[in-house]
Amino acid sequence: MGRAGGPLAAAAAALRGAAMAVSGAAVVGMMVLVTFEVLLRTFANRSTLVADEMAGYLLVAMTFLGLAPSLRGGAFIRIDTYRDRLRGGARRALDVALVAVALAYAITVDWYLWDLLAGTWRLGTTSIQVSRTPLWIPQAVMAVGGLLLILELVVEMVLVITADEALPAGESTVA
């Protein structure tokens, strides 16, 4: 696959771009919704009755669909205290181990997100708010966001394993 990551990396990049666009739209949607709610309450003494709920769902979309772009953009917190002291094969081994742990964790969490989604779908669970939003909708966004993170971590693992040499101190394949 080489350093570029090949077709898997290209597919992940396309999905990551779409996720980033939806995540950004969710931020704009929250801003519009909250602004409208504030103006409606201030000038008409009325409420949408659903602004807080919908803003919460948009926050979920922003967060979970922003996971893969955040990983690729190097926005996750990373402490390189020990990694910076390693060179060559030792650094690559640490990178492989760290990505493997992250991948195992992401797979476990996403497994439970999909299980939660299936149960919610089967039971037809809705929110307790006036909107009665089917809860499978925000849960599906969470599960898809988790799946995109897993894909991004798989690409990361391929890049770490196929790199010609371990990256220098302070650098990451996700930068």
N, C-alpha and C positions, 0 to 999 in steps of 0.2 A: 504493500500500500504506500510505502514511502512516507515522507514527512507530511504531505498534504492530507493524507488520510483516505484518499480515493472516493469512491461512490458513497460509502457510508457517511463520510464527513460532509460530502456535498448534500446528501439528503438531510442530515442533521442541521446543516446550515440553512437550508430552505425552511424546514420546520421551525427552527429557532427564530428566523426572521418573521415568520407568520405569528409565532407566539409573542414576540416582542411587539409587533404591531397591535395585537389584541390587548396585550398588557398595557400598552400606552393608551389605547382607546379607553380602557377601563379607568385609567387615571383621569382622563378628560371627562368621561361620563360621570365619575364621582363628583368632580368639580362642578359640572353643570347641574347635577341633581341637588347637591347641597346648596349651591347658590340659589337655585329656583325655590327650594324649601325655605331658605332664610328670607328671600324676598316675599314669598307667599305669606309667611307668618307675619312678617313685618308690616306689609302694606294691605293685606286682605284678611288678616287674623284667621287664616285657614292653614291646613296642612295637607300634604299629599297622603299622609298616613303610612306611606311605604318608603319614604326616602331613606330612613336609617337602615331598613332591611336591605333595600336594593344597593345602597352604598356598601353594606357589608359583603354582599355577593360580589360586587365589583372589586372590593379589596381582596377577596379570595382569588378572583381571576387574575388581578394584577400580581399577587404574590406567587401563585403556583405557576402561572404562565411565564413569569419572570425568572424562574429558577434556572432553566437552561441558558438563557442569555446572560444571566449573572455569572454562572460558572464559566462560560466561555470568555466573558469580558474581564475575568479576574476579580470580580467584586466580592467573592466569598472571603471570609476571614481566613487567613492562613498564617501560621506561625512557623517561620523557617529557621528557628534557632538551631536545631540539630541538622537540618538539611543543608544549611549553608556550610557546615563543617565537613560535609562528605563530598567525595569526588567519584567520578567514574561509575563502576558497577555498584558500589555501595549506595550512591545517590539514586541510581536507577531502581535498585531493589526497594529502597524506601518509597520512591514514587509509585512503583507498582503496588506495594503493600497499602499505601494510603488510598490510592484510587480503588483498590479491591475492597477495602473497608467501606469507603463511601458508596461504592456500588452495591455491596451487600445491604447496607443500611437503606439505601434508596429503594432497592427491590423489596425489602421487607415492608417498608412504609407503604409503597405503592400497592403491594399485594393486599394490605388491609384497606386501603382506599377503594380498590376495586371491589373487595368483599362488602364494604359498607355501601357502595353504590348499588351492588346487586340486591342487597337486602332492602334498601330504600325503594328501589324500583319494584321489587316483588310485593312489598307491603303498600306501595302507593303513598308513602309518607309525604306530608306537606308541612309547610311552616305553620306556626300557630298565629302568624300575623294575619291581618285582614286580606292580604294578597293570596294566601293559601298556595304559595309557590311550591311546586313539586321539588322536593329537596334533592332529587337525583340530578337536577340541572347543575347547581353549584358543586355537587360532589363529583360529577363527571368532569368538570373543569379541573378539580383537584387531581383526579386520577390521571387525566391526560397530561397535566403539568408534571406529575411525577414520572410518567412514562417518557416525556421529553427529557427530563433530567437523567433518567437511566440511559437513554440513547446517547446523550452528551457524555456521560461517564464512560460508556463503551468506546466512543470515539477517543476519549482521553486515554483510555487504557491502550488502545491500538497505537496511538501516537507515542506514548511512553515506551511501549515495547519495541516498536519499529524504529525509534530514533537511532541515528547513527552513533550518537554518544549522549551521555546524560547531560542535561542542560547545566550551564554554569550556576554557581550560587546566586540566589536571589531571583532566578528565572523560573518560569513554570510553563508547561505546555498550554495552559489555559490563559496566558496573558495576552 
